[in-house]
Amino acid sequence: MNIVALSLPDPHAAARGFALTETQLKTYLARIGIDGPVTIDREGLTRLHRAHLLTVTWEAIDCFMGWPVSLDPAAAHAKIVHGGRGGWCFEMNGLFGAALQALGFQVMRLAGCVDLPKLGSAAIGNHLTLRVDLERPYLAEVGVADALIDPVPMALGEIEQRGFAFRIDLAEAGWLRLHNHEQGIAGTIDLKPDYCDEAALQRSMEWLVHDVGSPFRNALAVFRHVEDGYFALQNDVLRRVTPGGAEKTVVSDADHLAELFGTVFALNVPQVPQIWDKVVDARQRSVA
């Protein structure tokens, strides 16, 4: 693999202000089932990365329902650690990066873009991702609902994890493009190893939360990793995805949805009947 060269004076400075406090870190590690010391190396990073994804559900329920959403990792900590919820990329990678920073990892928050080839440069910042510098730069990505389960070097080439195939290519203007596996919802994730733009992240998050054209406003999306694949709930269709394919189940009513939130996704979600009403409305609009 060809490793992307980086030469910045202090690329991690912006992330330091987002580090968790000692108390927040302790409760976060308990939430993801990490006990004992964590080594500041690839093994330690991989242990944390996998523990987070196998414990915390990716979900954009707040956006779907029009509930408040924040870019602040402290808010994500309160929601995920104490509230029994999950989060989307801004919360998942935001909290994970803040925990890594508190542990002593060298972290940079990157303003990335999901599906840049389709959406164009105006969508840059619609995804928060992380660079972690060890003996080389690593991509730490717990914020894509159905992609990597382990961190990977920021290097061009093929990647295989759990039987799913990924690829990192060099795109235009120095961007790296992570191609998701063939069953993935997000086709590509673009990032620049040295591009941190908190203002772009905030603008994109505001658009995704408030604009009627946002895909997260118009469809329920909940995902959870398991050892051999993941569960994906989109509106009233639940898929159990493995490298060999997907099994589908149709959600029948609000009680069924509440059961899935609790058992499959380990979520403590309020107002499930109201969420179900919006799901029914979204389904009707999609077939109208």
C-alpha positions in Angstrom: 0.0 0.0 0.0 1.1 3.6 -0.6 0.9 5.6 2.6 -0.4 9.2 2.3 2.4 11.6 3.4 1.4 14.2 5.9 3.3 17.3 7.0 1.4 19.7 9.3 2.8 21.8 12.2 0.2 20.6 14.8 -2.9 19.0 13.1 -4.3 17.8 16.4 -4.7 21.2 18.2 -8.3 21.7 17.2 -9.4 18.4 18.6 -7.9 19.0 22.0 -10.8 21.3 23.0 -13.2 18.4 22.5 -11.6 15.9 24.8 -13.8 14.2 27.4 -13.2 14.9 31.1 -11.8 12.2 33.3 -15.3 11.4 34.7 -16.8 11.4 31.2 -14.1 9.1 29.9 -14.6 6.7 32.8 -18.4 6.4 32.1 -17.9 6.1 28.4 -15.4 3.2 28.7 -17.9 1.5 31.0 -20.6 2.0 28.4 -18.7 0.3 25.7 -17.4 -2.5 28.1 -13.8 -1.5 28.3 -12.1 -2.4 31.6 -8.5 -1.9 32.4 -5.7 0.1 30.7 -5.8 0.9 27.0 -2.6 0.9 25.0 -1.9 3.9 22.8 -1.2 1.9 19.7 -3.0 0.1 16.8 -4.2 -2.7 19.0 -5.6 -0.3 21.6 -7.3 1.8 18.9 -8.8 -1.3 17.3 -10.0 -2.6 20.6 -11.9 0.7 21.3 -13.2 1.0 17.8 -14.7 -2.4 17.7 -16.1 -2.2 21.2 -17.8 1.1 20.3 -19.4 -0.2 17.2 -20.6 -3.5 18.8 -22.1 -1.6 21.7 -23.4 1.7 20.5 -26.2 1.8 17.8 -25.9 4.2 14.9 -29.2 6.1 14.7 -30.6 9.4 13.3 -33.9 9.3 15.1 -33.6 12.8 16.5 -33.1 14.2 13.0 -36.1 12.2 11.7 -38.3 13.5 14.5 -37.0 17.1 14.4 -35.6 16.8 18.0 -32.5 18.9 19.0 -29.1 17.7 17.8 -25.7 19.1 18.8 -22.2 18.9 17.4 -20.8 19.0 20.9 -19.3 15.7 22.1 -20.4 16.5 25.6 -24.0 16.4 24.4 -23.3 13.1 22.6 -21.8 11.7 25.8 -25.0 12.6 27.8 -27.2 11.1 25.1 -25.3 7.9 24.4 -23.7 7.1 27.8 -26.5 8.3 30.2 -29.5 8.3 27.9 -29.4 4.8 26.5 -29.3 6.1 22.9 -27.0 5.9 19.9 -26.1 8.6 17.4 -25.2 9.5 13.9 -21.8 10.5 12.5 -21.5 13.8 14.3 -22.2 12.2 17.6 -20.6 8.8 17.1 -17.3 10.0 15.7 -17.5 13.1 17.9 -17.8 11.1 21.1 -15.2 8.5 20.0 -12.7 11.2 19.0 -13.2 13.0 22.3 -12.6 9.7 24.2 -9.5 9.0 22.1 -8.1 12.4 22.8 -8.7 12.0 26.6 -6.9 8.7 26.5 -3.8 10.3 24.9 -4.2 9.4 21.2 -3.3 12.1 18.6 -6.6 12.8 16.9 -7.8 15.1 14.1 -11.4 15.8 13.3 -11.9 15.8 9.6 -14.7 17.4 7.5 -15.6 14.6 5.1 -18.3 14.0 2.6 -20.6 11.1 2.0 -21.4 10.5 -1.7 -19.4 13.4 -3.0 -19.5 12.2 -6.6 -23.3 12.4 -6.5 -23.8 15.5 -4.3 -20.9 17.7 -5.3 -18.6 20.0 -3.3 -21.5 21.8 -1.6 -22.0 18.7 0.5 -18.5 18.7 2.0 -18.8 18.6 5.7 -21.9 16.4 5.7 -19.8 13.8 7.5 -17.4 14.0 10.5 -14.6 11.4 10.4 -11.3 11.0 12.4 -7.6 10.7 11.7 -5.6 9.1 14.4 -1.8 9.3 14.2 0.2 6.4 15.5 3.2 5.0 13.6 1.2 6.1 10.6 -2.1 7.9 10.1 -5.2 5.8 10.6 -8.8 6.3 9.6 -11.0 5.8 12.6 -14.6 5.6 11.4 -17.4 4.7 13.8 -19.8 7.1 12.2 -20.7 5.3 8.9 -23.6 3.1 9.8 -22.7 0.0 7.7 -19.0 0.2 6.9 -15.8 -0.5 8.7 -15.7 -2.2 12.1 -11.9 -1.7 12.6 -9.7 1.3 11.9 -7.5 1.2 8.8 -4.3 2.9 7.6 -4.9 6.0 5.5 -3.5 4.1 2.5 -4.6 3.3 -1.0 -5.7 -0.2 -1.6 -8.2 -3.0 -0.9 -9.6 -3.7 2.5 -11.5 -6.8 3.7 -13.3 -6.9 7.1 -15.7 -9.7 8.2 -16.0 -10.8 4.5 -17.1 -7.3 3.3 -14.8 -5.7 0.6 -13.8 -2.0 0.8 -11.3 0.1 -1.2 -9.5 3.4 -0.7 -8.7 5.3 -3.9 -7.1 8.7 -4.6 -9.8 11.1 -5.8 -9.6 14.7 -7.1 -7.6 17.5 -5.4 -5.9 15.2 -2.9 -9.1 13.7 -1.5 -9.1 10.0 -0.4 -12.2 8.0 -1.3 -13.4 5.1 0.8 -15.7 2.9 -1.3 -18.2 1.0 0.9 -19.0 -2.6 0.4 -21.6 -3.5 -2.3 -24.5 -3.8 0.1 -23.7 -0.5 1.9 -26.1 2.4 1.9 -23.5 5.1 1.8 -21.6 4.4 -1.5 -18.5 6.5 -0.8 -16.9 8.6 1.9 -14.4 11.2 0.9 -11.9 12.9 3.2 -8.7 14.9 3.1 -6.1 13.8 5.7 -5.4 17.5 6.6 -8.8 19.1 6.2 -10.5 20.1 9.4 -13.3 22.7 9.0 -15.6 22.9 12.1 -17.7 25.6 10.4 -18.4 23.3 7.4 -19.4 20.5 9.8 -21.8 22.8 11.6 -23.4 24.2 8.4 -23.9 20.7 7.0 -25.3 19.4 10.2 -27.8 22.3 10.4 -28.9 21.5 6.8 -29.3 17.8 7.5 -31.3 18.5 10.6 -33.6 21.3 9.4 -33.9 21.2 5.6 -36.9 19.4 4.1 -34.6 17.9 1.5 -32.5 16.1 4.1 -32.6 12.3 3.7 -32.6 12.0 7.5 -35.7 14.1 7.8 -37.6 11.9 5.4 -36.6 8.3 6.5 -36.0 6.5 9.8 -32.5 5.1 9.9 -31.1 2.8 12.6 -28.1 0.5 12.3 -26.3 -1.9 14.6 -23.1 -3.9 14.0 -22.8 -7.5 15.1 -19.8 -9.8 14.8 -20.7 -11.1 11.3 -22.6 -8.2 9.8 -25.2 -5.6 10.9 -28.9 -4.9 11.3 -30.3 -2.0 9.2 -33.7 -0.5 9.9 -35.0 1.9 7.2 -38.5 3.1 7.8 -40.5 -0.1 8.3 -38.0 -2.6 6.8 -35.5 -4.4 8.9 -32.5 -6.1 7.2 -30.1 -8.5 8.7 -27.0 -8.1 6.5 -24.1 -10.5 6.1 -21.5 -10.9 3.3 -23.8 -13.5 1.9 -26.8 -11.3 1.5 -29.7 -9.8 3.5 -32.8 -11.1 5.2 -35.8 -8.7 5.4 -38.5 -8.3 7.9 -41.4 -5.8 7.7 -42.2 -3.9 10.9 -45.9 -4.3 11.5 -46.8 -1.6 14.0 -45.6 0.7 16.8 -45.4 -2.2 19.3 -43.2 -4.2 16.9 -41.0 -1.1 16.4 -40.6 -0.6 20.2 -39.6 -4.3 20.5 -37.0 -3.9 17.8 -35.6 -0.7 19.4 -35.2 -2.6 22.7 -34.0 -6.0 21.6 -32.2 -5.7 18.3 -30.8 -2.1 18.8 -30.5 -1.8 22.6 -32.1 1.6 22.5 -34.2 3.5 25.1 -36.2 5.6 22.7 -39.1 7.9 23.8 -42.3 8.6 21.9 -42.3 5.4 19.8 -46.0 5.8 18.7 -45.1 9.2 17.3 -42.1 7.8 15.5 -44.3 5.1 14.0 -46.7 7.6 12.8 -43.9 9.4 10.9 -42.7 6.1 9.5 -46.2 5.3 8.2 -46.4 8.8 6.6 -42.9 8.3 5.0 -43.9 4.9 3.6 -47.1 6.4 2.2 -45.3 9.3 0.5 -42.7 6.9 -1.0 -45.4 4.9 -2.8 -47.7 7.9 -3.7 
